[in-house]
Structures are given as structure tokens and as C-alpha cells.
Amino acid sequence: MAQEKFLDLPLEEVIGDRFGRYSKYIIQDRALPDARDGLKPVQRRIIYAMHEERNTNDKPFRKSAKTVGTVIGNYHPHGDSSVYEAMVRLSQTWKVRNVLVEMHGNNGSVDGDPPAAMRYTEARLSSISSELVRDIDKETVDFIPNFDDTIEEPVVLPAKFPNLLVNGSTGISAGYATEIPPHNLEEVIDAVVKKIDNPSITIDELMKVIKGPDFPTGGIIQGVDGLKQAYQSGKGKVVVRGKAEVDKIRGNREQIVIDEIPYEVNKASLVKRMDELRLDRKVEGIAEVRDETDRTGLRIVIELKKDADSEGILNYLYKNTDLQITYHFNMVAIKDKTPKLLNLTEMLESYISHQKSVVTRQSEYDLRKAKERAHIVEGLIKAISILDELIATIRASKDKQDAKARIKEAYGFTEEQAEAIVNLQLYRLTNTDITSLEQEGKELTKRIEELEAILSDEKKLFSVIKNDLKQLKKKYADSRKTVIEEKIEELKINLEVTVASEDVLVSVTRDGYIKRTSLRSYAASNEEDLAIKDEDHLITLYEINTTDTILLFTNKGRYIYIPVHELPDIRWKDLGQHISNFVSIQKDETIVKAVPVRDFNQESYLLFITKNGMIKKSELHLYEAQRYSKALIAINLKKGDQVQNVHVTNGHSDIFIASNQGYGLWYHESEVSPVGQRAAGVKAIHLKEGEYVVNGVVFDDLVEDPNLVLITHRGACKRMKLNEFEQSSRAKRGTVMLRELKRNPHQVAGFTLASEKDTIEIKTASGSVHTIYPLELPKSDRYSNGSFIIDTDELGEVMEIWNKTTYKKVFENDK
């Protein structure tokens, strides 16, 4: 038994080799177009097969299935669906600038609908397609055997017009992809002519003729710089947007009408996306989205609500839907059997050198044929002059071969002339025929001279190419569909477009529960009905607008940026949503302050005061976030430190810092220089070992003699006036605010600023909460320990204090 042979090869070598072969195949013979005729192999085979079957523009339509069968059977041994899909694409007016196949029946739609099966549709070559194969029978291009060596197929088509640029191409192969946009036939032909006349023409000069891509779907291209880069390097990007207009309609309203969409955008998906934005309330002001496309043309109507910002909505649609896309040029084609990134000049050069070769071979073929015919005409003229002798000689011959041999010998005819003579039909022997033969002879002589001149003079060869292109331009050129604009428009979208402007109530608790409540829900409830967890308390109750933003600052030196409209709308009586639903926060992280912001560009500062005696001031606009899916750094804290308070200032405020050991320091805000968002800040007050900052308050320097309220851990409370203190400077020790006691001295548990309406809440170690009205307390001097308001033996020491939160309308200039 014969021994089986196995090769022992490393896997990577085998895979590498096989994948290399596969890659070479799909790069060269499947996905990328040829730089000369702009066709991929399957497209070339479809067009050639239809041409061979005489399925052309001047003949009736023929079933697509028949063509697909021919293509598969003769040239392209692949699946019928891939061939049919390629054929359908060549017929789609929204994909191909100058369609190469005409189709009867359903050939798909701009909505992405599939075409009818090939047994239902009929097709034929379009008129312009015939220009791709014209003169292919004149040996103008090389032929190779097909896959089963039964017939031959062309390597490339003569392509009498620059199809690669006119119809563009798109494809993905292994390691290479191509994206060449379609262009206007007239512009491309003018560019080819210019390039022939001036081979060293620059791309800038060519761009005066080729303005840019000309998509079959029209639209607007923005960004001439991107076009220039693409034409110079083969890669580049431009913005393509649909054509939209704002129309006035009844009831003082407007509608946006779109009648052109960007190239290769699925209209149905675009309309669906626009309607989803309306349903999800991502954009406000859209009443209805309708697709009114019919046989007269594409039309999408976006009906707007009364007083809607039409320009803002249109900009939002440009930004968030495929009504505006970025088109990326990647002009890769097969040149000299290799994939190459081509710039505009190289593309034109490839086409011109191909035409030069085609016209040269065509002229050589015509010259050969003309010479052969001239030789025969010369023989026929001679034969007619000795007609009677010829007839006698032929009649005396045995057969055709004998007759040929005799007349060659007797009268000196060549083999070709003898063949033509013996094949003459009797009616051609009339004496009138000699004139037409002489006429033909003259014409042939003239034609031979012309062809020899073309072949010997490159200028004449190029003028043939140019004249041919000009004839094509005359026949097929049409006006440009795509408009080109120099600059890419920057899209500005007002928040009002995306959010319904509404005044709401926002509540935030220390433990991080936040909600927005409609003013109606609040008005229908009692203020005491607010749902809140035990041990938690409210730190903010603001009336603000849905178009505002709220910044939540935590004790860990981080902040959470939340646009108000993104807050959940929850009834006053229900518990808010925890902040961890928006961003992840640490277990012991609490909210110190909530700052509402309407305009980040206003000249305001954020002032941070930390437990370890640091102070930091930063400009408010630094805290405007573009991405806010996680908590952001507000201040850089050292280990063990935490934020005690955050204030918004105007740059002209006074600061008062209080420590737990009863020291108070007052200085002006100008002592603190503004720093960056992530900075750590500077020293606020000089602290002793074990001492820490209880709180820092800020008051406008216009406020006369504010009330300072201090509560000790032993339950004493005192109210002081600012004039008890002298203004100092930053980082000093400060002045004492309590009388020193030998036994169990008072320590500051809470410190705040109080006005007439303020109420302070005190929480003790036992968890009980007590309310005091600070302005009812007598005014004390710096050296007293105030008056006891809580029995700490019974209720435990004071743990924390806070100003009771009341309803506050933040921005008076309401939206």
C-alpha cells in the first residue's frame, strides 16, 4: 500500500501563506477598482457580458437572471446574489452618478429596501456604459482566459470616459479600503483635457475645474481645505449635509423641509432617528416628522411647534443625526497590479496613459484593417478592368482553389485579392461599381494617412483623445447637483432647543438624595411633607430652571455636575434619587454644598474651606464640564483633610474662619489668589496641634456688621457682632472667641452667619434635633461663653449644626 505523505509545517506558516494568497486575491480581484476604468472585476464582467450578449441601450430590456447566469457561467464563478447585488448597485440613481445599468422593476430604494429578485427585474446597459466598452473588439485591451479556459475576458475596459472619478467607488478588502466619491462628468473631462494640455498642472489649478465631489443625492459639501488635502494626498475629510429650508406655515408656525440628504445615508433610518429625538424629548419644539417623498422627489418635513427655534433645531439635527455626516476620502485603486493611494493628479495620469494605450492600439488595428481593405480594393479595381478574361479563366477552372491559383499566376493577384475576386457576387460586376471602388480607395488612402499621422505624432494622438472626450461631454454632461461651501459651519445649539424651559424646585440632602419637583406638586403639598431619611437633613431648596445646571460639592473635594433637566421629576412627598444613580461616590461621601449656575461665564469665584485649614479660590467657569459621567475633582485635598464649606463669591467679599478651639480669623477675599480647578489652595488659618476648622463663612463687604453665631459642644450658644473683631490677614492665628476655662473648656461645635429670618438646627449625640432662633439671643462679647440652650448631660454633646433650609428663588431674571 502506498505510504501517505504529510508535510510537517508550523501553523503560522500555513495560515500566513493561505491568508496571504486570499488577501492577494481579494485585493486584486474583488474589492478594489482598477485605476484605469474605475471598475471592480465583478462590475467589469457584468458590463462585458451584457455587451457580448448585445444587451445594450438600443435593444429591449432582458431578464436580470439571464445576465447573472451568463456572468456566473462565463466569467465570475461566485454566488448569484453577489453578482446581482453588484448589478443592482450599478443601476441605483442615488448611489451612482451616471448609472451604468438601466433596470426595469424594483431596484431597491434610498430607504434601504431590498430590490426585487432577479427573476422579476429586467436590465440593459445604459447608453454611457457603451462608452466603456466601445472599440473593445479593436484589440484595444488585453484579454485573458476565463476561469475554465473556454473563452476570453478583458483585463480592463477601454473606458472612453474617466469612470473612476465620475462614478467613484467604495470597497473593503484585506488591509485596504477605498472610498472615492463620484464627480461631475463635465468637470472631470475638462480636468483630463487640461492635464493633457499641461502635464505639470498643479492640483490648485485642477481644482478650479473639479470643484469637488458631485453626489447623485445632491447635498452640500463644506470644507474646501479638506477637499484640497484629499486631492493632494488621496486622504481627507469633508462635511456633507442635506439641503434644508425653513418654511412658514399656518398658525404662525414653521416647518423644516429637507429635499436632499447626504450621500449613502439611509432615508428611512434618518426619519426614524429624527422622530425618536422628538419622542424621547431630546429636542424640544418638534411637533411631527413626516416623510413626504413621492415620485416627484425626496421630501422630509419636520413640523415645528409655535415659537420654536427653527435654526437651533436644524443645527441640533445636523449635529445629532445623519442629516450631516463626515465623508472620508480614501482614494485607493489598483495601479500596475498593486493597491495604491492615489491623489487627483495620479488618477488623471492613470486614465490618460490608459487612453493613450487604447487609442494607439485602436489606431494600429484600424490602420491594419484599412491597409488590408485598400489592398483588396486595388485588386478589385484591377479585376474589373480585365473582367472578361478573368471570367473566362475562372470558368475554365476545376474548383475554387484552382481558380485562385490560375488568376494569381495569370494576372499577378495576391492570395487575399484572389480570395476576394472568387467570392465576388455577380451583381457586383456591373460597370457602375468601379466608381464606388475608386471612391473607397481614395477614402482608404486618406484614412491610412490620418492613422499613420496619429501613430507617429503624440500631439495628434492626444487631440483624438480630447475630441472624443469633448463629444462625450456634449452628449452626457449635466449640471452639478452638490453645492460646495468653503467653510465648515460651527454648529451652535442653545440649550432651550433640547430642553423645555420650566421653573422647578430642586432639593438636595446632605446624604446625597436629589430631586426636582414641579412647582405644582410643591404648591399642592405641605412643606413638612418632604420625604427624607432619618439622620439626614436638607441642605438646598432652590427654585431654578430646567435649563440651569447644579453643582454638588462633596466633603471629599469632588463635585458632581448635573444639568437640571436630567434630574428625575419626583413628587414633593417622595424620596429623591440618590446621587449614586448619576455617578459613583464613596460610602462616606456627603454633600457639603449645592451651587446652582445659569451662566458659567459670569465673573464669580468658588471658595473652598477645608478642615485642616486650607482655602482655595477658583474661577467658576473652570467648573463647566463637557463630560460628567463621573465625579470630578474640585480641590486637591491632602490625606485626612475634607471640605467644610464652599461659597460662591464675587471677588469682593470678606472671609471669617472659625476653629474648634475658639479662634476666629477675619480677612478680605483679595488675600486669596485664584488658582486652577485641580489645585490644593493655600493656608487659611494657623492651627495648633489637634485643632481644626469648624466652618468658614463669607459675607459681602457691603453688609453692615453681620451676626456671627457660635455653638459649643457643651450646648452654649452666643451671638457676636463683627465689630468685636479686627480685620487681619490670611494664615494668622486669629483672635479668641471664648473664655478659657480650667475644667472642661468649651469647644466650638458649630459656627455660622445669621440674619433675621434664619433658624439654626442643632443635633446632639443622642440624635435629638433642636431649633434655635439666633437673633433672639442676647449679643455677647468675645470673651463670654454665651448662654446654655441645651442640657448636654441629658441630651449628649452637640455634634453638628446647620442653617435650616428654606425655599429660595435663585435667579430673579426668570426665563
N, C-alpha and C positions, 0 to 999 in steps of 0.2 A: 504494500500500500504506500502510495506516495506520501512523503512526510510534508505536513502543512508548515508553511513558513510564516513566522510572525516577526514583526520588527519591534525591537525594544527601544521606544523613543520617549524622551521626557514629555510630560503632558503640556508644559508651557510651550514647547517647540511645536507640537502638533496643533494646539489651539492657535498659537501665533501664526503659523503657516496658513491654516484654514481660514482664520479670520482675516488675515492679510489678503488672501485671494478674494474672499467675499467682499471685503472693503473695496478692493480694486474694481470689482465688477459693479458694485452699486454706485461708486463714484463715476466711473467712466460710462457705464451703460444703463443707468437708471434714473438717478435723481437730479443730475445737473445738466443744464443746457449746453449746447455747443456754442462757442463764441461766434461762429460764422453764420449759422442760420437761426440761432436762438431757440432751437428745439431740443427736447429730450428724445431719446431713442423711440419711446412709445409714440410720441406725437409725430415724429418723422415717419414712422412706419404706417400710422393711420393715414396721414396725408398722401404718402406714396401709394398705399394700397388703393385708396379711393381714386387717385389719379389713374392708376393702372386699370382699374375696373370701369373707367370712364364715368365715374360717379361725380360729375363736375357740375358747375354752376349753370351750364346751358342745357343740362339734361334733367329729367324728372327726379324727384326725391326717391331714395331707396331705403328699404328697411335697415335700421341700425344693426340689427342682429346679423344681417348678411355681411355687412362691412366688418363687424367684430370677428365673425367667423373667418373671413379672409385674412385679417390681420394675424389672428392666432395661428391659423393653418400655414400661412406663408412666411411670416416674419417674426412674430413675437410669441414664443411658446410659454405664455403665462396665463393667469386666470382671466376669464372673460370680464369679470367685474372691474378689474384694474384697467383693462383696455377701454371698456365702455365709459368708466368714470373720466378717463383722460379725454375721451372723445366729447363727452358732455361738457367738460370744462372749456374746451375749445369753442363751444357754441354759446357760452353764457355771456350775455352782453354786459353783465355787472362785474365780470372777472377779467374779460379780455377786451382790450381797447379796440382792436379791429378783429372781429370774430373770423376764425379760420374754417369753421364748420357751420353750415346752416342746418337748423333742426326743426322739424315739424313735430308738435306734441309737447308734452310736459318735460322740459329740460331743467327742472328744479326752479328755485326762486331765491331772491335776495333774503328771504326769511329762513333759508337753510332747509327748505323742503326737499326731499329726495326726488330725482327725476323718475319718470315712468320707466318701467322695464324696457329693455332694448327691443323686445318683440312688438312694442306699441309705437315706438318713435321711428321717424324717418329722417334721413340726413343726406346731405351732399356737401361737396366742397364749396366754400364761398368764392366769390369772384377773385378776391385778393389772394386767396390760397393758391389759385392757379399761377400767381406770380412767383410763388415759392418753388414750384416745380417746372416752370416754363423753361424750355430748352434742355430738360434733363436727358432727352433722347439724343442730344447732340454731343454726347460723351464729355459733358462739361464737368462731371464729378466722378470720383472713383466709385466702383461698385465692388462689393464683397459677396461671397456665397452666403446664403441664408443659413439658418441653424441646421437644416438637414441636407444642405448642398444640392437642393433641387433647382433653385432659381437664385437670382442675384438681387441684392438690395443696395441702395445708395448709402455711402458713408455719411454724406451730408447733402442737403438740397441746394440747388443753385441760388435760391433766396434772392430774388431780384429786388427786394426791399429789406432794410435793416430790421428784421423781425425781433432780434434780441432786445433792442431798445424800445421798439414800438409796442410790443405786447408784454415785455418784461418776463419774469419767471420767478417761481418760488419752489424751493425743494430742500429736503434734508437728507444727507447721506451720512456715511461714517466719517466723523471728523470734519466734515464740511457741511455748510448750509448755504443757501443762496436766497437772496431777496432783491430782485431787480424790479423796480416799478415800471409800469407802462408809460410811454411817452407819446407825444403828438407826432403823427406821421410826417406832416409838413415840416415841422421843426427839425426832426431827425434827418430828413432828406436834405434840408438846407445845410445842416451841420456837416453831413457827409460831403456835399459839394464844396463847402468852404474848406474842409480838411484836404480834399483833393487839390484844390487851387493853392492852398498854403499849408504844406505838410507840417510846418513848425508852429502852427496856430496855437495860442495858449487857451487854457480852459476858461479863463475870464472872457476871452473873445467868443469862444464857443457858447458860453452861457448867455451871450446876447441873442443867440438864435434859439438854443434849447433853454427855455426859461426854467424848466423843471419838469417833474413827472406830470402826466396828464391822465388822471384816473378815469376809468369809464363811468364811475359813480359821481364824478364831479368833486364837489367839496372845496375846501380852502386849505392851501399849504402855507404854513408860517415858518419863517426862519431861513432866509437866503444864505446865512453863514453856514448852516447845517448842510444845505444843498451843495454849496461850494466845496465844503470838506468832503462830501460824498463823491462828487465828481472828480476831485483831485486824488483821493486815496481809495475810493471804492467802498469806504465805510463812512457812515454819518447818520444823523437823525434829524428829522423834521417833525413838526406838529401838523397833524391833519385833522381838520374839524369839519363837521357838517355845516350846511348852509341853513341858517335860521333867521326868521324875521319876526318882529313883534307887530301884530295887527290889533287894531281897536275893534271891539265887538260891542254888541248891545249892552245896555245897563252900565255904561261907563267902565267896562272891564276890558282886559286884554287877553290875547292868546299868542302863544309862540308856535309858528308854523315852520316845520323842518321839511325841506324838499330835496335835500341831498345829504347823504351820510358818508362817513369816511370809508375808504376802500377796504374791502374784505370784512366789514362789520355786519353781523347778522341783525337784520332789522327787527325781527320778532323778539330777539333777546334784548335788544336796546329798548324797545317799547315796554317790555315786561319789567326791566330794571327800573325804568322811569316810574312806572306805576307802583312798583314796590316801595320806592322812595316816598311816594305820596301816601301809601297805606301805612308804612312804618313811621310816618310823620318825621322823616329825616329832613324833609324840606317842607316849609310852610308856604301856603299860597297857591298850591296846585289844586284845581277843582276836579279836573278829569284829564286823562291821557287817552287819545284816540288814534288809531291807525286808519287813515282815510285813503290809503293807497288804492288806486284802481287802474284801469287800462290807460288812463291819461298820464299817469306818473306817480312817483313816490310822494307821500304827504303824511306827515305825523303832526297831529295837533295837540298842543298842551294848553288846555283852557285854564286860565288863572282866576283866582278869587278877586273880589273887589279890592282895590287899593294894594294889590300885591306888587312886590318889587320885581318887575319882569326881567330887568337886566341882571339883578342878583341871582334870580332863579336860573336864568340861562347860564350864567357863569358857574353856578353850582352843578348844573347838568354837564357842562363841559368838563368840569373837574372830576366828577364822580361817576360818569357813565362813559360809554364808548362813543358819545357824540364828539368827543375829542380824543384822539389816540396819538401815540408817538410812533412814527414809521421809521424803522431802522433799515438803512441801505446796507446790503452786504453783497456786493456785485461779483459773485464767483461764477465762473463759467469754465468749460473745458477748452483750453487752448493748447495746441500741439500735444494732445492726448493727456494733458495734465490739468488738474483743477487750479485755477489762478484767480486771485483777487484783482479785478481789472478796474482801472479808472476810465473816465469817459474817452480820453484820447486812445487808450489801448483798445477799447471796444470798437471805436470807429476804424482804427488801423486794421484790426482783425477783419472787419467787414470789407474794407476797401481791398485788402490783399486777396480776400476770397473772391471778390468780384473781378479783380484783375485776372486771377487764375481762370475763373469761369468764362469771362469774355474772350480771353486768349484761346482757351480750348474750343470755345464755340466758333470763333473765327477760323481756327485751324480746320475744324470739321467742315464748316461752310465752304472754306477755300478748297478743301479736298473734293467735296461734292461738286462744287462749281467747275473745278478742273475736269473732273470725270465727265460731267454733263457736256462741257464745251467740246471735249474730245469726241463724244458721241454725235453731237450736233454737226461738228465738222465732217464726220463720216457720212451722216445722213444727207448733208448738202451735196457732197461728192457723189453719193449713190444716186440721188435724183437726177443729177446731170448725165449719168450713164445708165439710166433706168432700163432701157430695152435690153442692153447687153446683159445687165445683171439678172433680169427676169429669165432670159434665155439660159444663163449659166445655172441659175437655181433650178429651173425646170429639168435640166439635164442631169441634176444630181440625184443620188440614190436616197439620201436622207438628210436630216438637219446637219449632222456632223460633216457629211461630205460636202454639202452646200457651203458651209462655213469655210472649210478647207480650200475649196475651189475659188471662192471670191477673195479670200486672203491672198492666194497665190497669184490670181489673175490681175487684181486691181490694187494690191498692197494695203488692204484694210487690216487694222489690228484685231485681236481677238474680241475686245469689247465692242468695236464698231461692227464687226461681222455678226456678233450676237444680236445687236440692236437691229441690224438690217434684216436678218432672217425672221425676227419677231415682228416686223412691221405688219400692220393690218392693211388690207387692200385699199381702204378708203383714204389712207394717208398718202397714197400715190398720186392724188390729184395735183395738178400743176400749181394750184394756189398755195400749197403747203410750203413751198420753197421760201416764200416771203416771210412767213411766220418763223421758219427755222433761222433765216438770216437775222431777223429781229432778235430772236432768242440768243443767237450767237453774239450779237453786239452787246446785249444786256449782260450776258455772262462775262464777256471780256471786261466790261466796266466794273462788274461786281468783284471779279478776281483782282483788279487793280486796287479797289477800295479795301478789300480784305488784306491784301499784301501790305498796303499802307498802314492799316491798323496794327498788323503784326510787327511791322518794322519801326513804328513810331509810337512811343508810350503816350505822348500827348493825345494822339488820335484815339488810342485805346481808352484813355480816361474820358475823352469827350463823348465816346459811345456810352460809357457807364453813366456819365452825367445826364446825357439826353434821355437815356432810358429812365433814370430816376425822376427827371422832370416830368416825363409823360405820366409816370405812376402818380406823382404828386397831383398833377392835373386831374387825374381820374379818381383818386381815392381820398385826397386830403379833406379834412373837415375842421371846423373851428374848435379851439381848445375848450375843454369842459371844466378844468380845475383852475381856480384863481390862485395866484401866488402873492403872498404878502411878505414884506421884508422882515418885519419883527415878530417875535413870538409874544403874544399879548399876555401880560401878567393877570391872572385871574384873582380879582378881589371879591370876596364874598362876605357880606355883612351877616353877623350872627342872626339878625332878625329874619333872614331868609330861611334859616334852618330851624329856628325856634319860634314858637308862638309867644309873643311878648305878653307876659301876665304877671301881675304882682302876687307874690305868695309869701307865706310865713315859713321861715326856716328855723328849726330848733336843733340845738346841739347840746349833748350832755357830756359831763366830764369823762364818763367811761366810754364815750365814742358812739352813742346812739344818735343818728341824724335823720331828719326827715323834712320834707317840705309839705306844707298843708295849705289848702286853698283858703282864702280869706273867708269864704262862705262857711266852710267846715268849722273854722275857728269862731266865727260870729254865732254859729248855732250851738256852741258848746260853752260850758263854764270854764274859766281859766284853770280852775283847780282840777279839772278832769284829765289833765295831761297824764298819759301813761308813762311811768318812769320806774326804774327798778329801785329797790331799797338800797341804801348806801350811796346811790348816785344822785347827782343834782344837775340842774340846768345851768349851762354857762352862757347860752346865747338864745335870744328870741328876736329875730330880725324880720322886718318886712322888707323884702327886696324883690328884684325882678328875675324872671327865668333867664334873661339874657346876661345876668351878672354872674360873677364867679365867687366862690367862697374858699378861703384858705384856712385849713385846720392845722394848728401848730401843736406838736406833742411835747411831752416832758423830755423825750429822748433827743430833741434837737432836730426833728424831722418835720416835714409838712406835707399835707395832702391837698392836692389841687382838684377841686370839683366844680365844673360848670353847674350852676343851679338847676338847669333844665334836666340834668342827668340824675338828679336826686329822685328817689321814689316818692310819688304823691301818696301820702298816707294820712288818714283822718287824725284829727287832733286827739281823739280818745285812744288811738292805738299807739303801740310802742314803735319807735323809729327803727330804721335798719342799722345794723352795726356796721361800723366803718370797714370792718374786715371783709365785707361784701364788695367793697370797691378796691381796696389794696390790702396787702397782708401787713399786719402790725404785730409787735411783740406783746406777750401776755400782760406785762406790767406797764404797757404804754398807755398814757391817758392824754386827753385833750386839755391843753392849757388855755388856748385862746382860739376863737374863730374870727377871721377878718374878712368882711365882705368887700369885694372890689368891683367897681363898674368900669374904671378906666385905669389900666396899668401905667399909662404914660403920664399920669398926674405926678407932680413933684411931691412925693411923700416918701417917708422912710419907715422901715421896720426896725424897732429897737428891742433887742433880746436881753433879758437879765437872767443870769444863772445862779444856782445855789452856791457855787464856790466863788462867787464874787466877780464874775466876768460880765462885761457889757459889750454888745456889738450893734452897730448901726449899718444897715444896707439899704440901697435904693429899692423901692417897691417893684419897679419894672423888672428887676433881675429874677423875680419870683413868678413871672409869667411862663408857664410851661407849655411846650408843644405836645410832649408825651407825658402822660400822667397815670400810667397803669401801676406804678409803684410809689411808695412814699419817697419823697425827695429830700435831700439834705438842706436844712435851713440854716444851721450853725454847726460848726465843728466843735464838739464837746470833748473835754478831756475825760479820762476814765473816772467814774464815780460822780460826775457832775450831772446836773439836769437843769432844764429850763424852768424858771419860776414864773415868768410872765413875758408877754410880747405886747408891744404897743405900736400903734401907727402914729407917727409924728409928722409935723410939717417942717422940721428943721429949726424951729424957734421955741422949743419947749424947755421946761425945767424938769430935772430928774431928782427923785428923792428915794434913796436906798435905805432899807432898814434891816439890821442883823438881829439874830435871835438873842444876842446878849444886850440888846437895848441901845445900840448905837445907830444914829441916823446921819446920813450924809446928803447934802443938797448941793447940786451944781447944775450949770447950764448944759444943754444938749450939744452946744458947739464944741465942748471938750472932747466929744467922741467923733472921730473922723469916720466917714463912710468907708466900708470895705466890701469885698466880694461876697457872693452868696455862700460859698463854702468856707469862708474864713472863720477864725475862732474868736475874734474880738480882743478887747483889752481889759485891764483890771478896772473894776468899777469902784471897789471899796477895799480898804486894807483890813483884813480879818485876822484875828488871833487864832491860835490852835483850837480846834473844835468848834469854832464859830462858823456860822453860815448865814447867807442872805435869806430872809423870810419872804420879802417881796420888794419890788421897786415900782414906784408909781410915777406917772408923768402928768404934768399939768401945763396948760398953756401959760406963757409968761404974762398974758393979759388978765388972767384970773386973779382977782384981789384976795389975798390971804386965805388960801384954801384950808379946809379942815382935815387934819391928819388923825386917823383913829387907830389906836393900838390896843390889842387884847393880849393879855399874858396867859401863860399856861395855867396859872392859879385862878383864872376866872375874873381877873380885874380888867376893867376897860377904861380907857381915858381918851379924851378928845383934846388935841392941841392945835394951836394956830401956827402957821408957818413963821410968823414974826418972832416966835420963840427961838428960831434958829438963825444962824448966819450962813449966807451962801459961801460955799467953799469951792474946792476944785477936785477933779477926779482922782480916785485912788488914795484919798486921805482916810484917816481913822474915823472921822465924823464926830458928832457930839452925843453925849449920853442923853437918853430919853427916860430913864427910870432911876429911882432912888436905890442905891445899893443897900442890900440887907445882909446882915451877917449870916442869918439862918434862912435857908430855902429862898434865895433871891428869885425875884420874878424873871421869867424869860419870855421873850416875845413869841407868841404863837401865831398871831395874825396881824397884818398891817395893811391899811387901805386908805383910800381917799374917799371922803364922804361929802355929798351935797344934801340939800334939804330933803329931797324925795327918797334918798337911799335907805335901804333896810339891809342890815347885816345879819347873816345866819351863822350860828356858832355850833360846831359839832364837838361833843365831848367823847371821852374814852368809852363811856357806856353806850354810845351810839345815839344819844338823845340830841335833838337839834333845837336850838333856841333862837328866837328872833329878837334883835335889839334895834332901836331907832337912835342912831349915834348922835343926832343933833339935839336929842332930849337930855344927853349927858351934860354935866357942867364942864366948862372949859378948865383944863388943868395946866399947870406949868410943867416944864421939862423934868423937874426933879421929883414930882409926885408919882405914886404908883396907881393913880386912878381910884375908882370905886369898884368894889366887888359886885358882880352881877350874877354870878353862878356859884353855887356851893359845890366846890370840886370834891369835898370829902364824900358827898353823896353821889354826884354825877360823874366823877372822874375828871381828869385834866382836860383842858381844851386841846383838841387835836388839829382842827383846821377851821378857818373862817372863809366866807365868801360873800360878795355883794349879791343880794337876791336879784335874779334876772327879771327884768320887766320888758314888756312889749316895746320895741323901739323901731321906728321907721327910719331906715338908714339914710336913703338918698331922697332929699326933698324934691330935686328936679326930676319928678317921676316920668317914666317912659310912657 
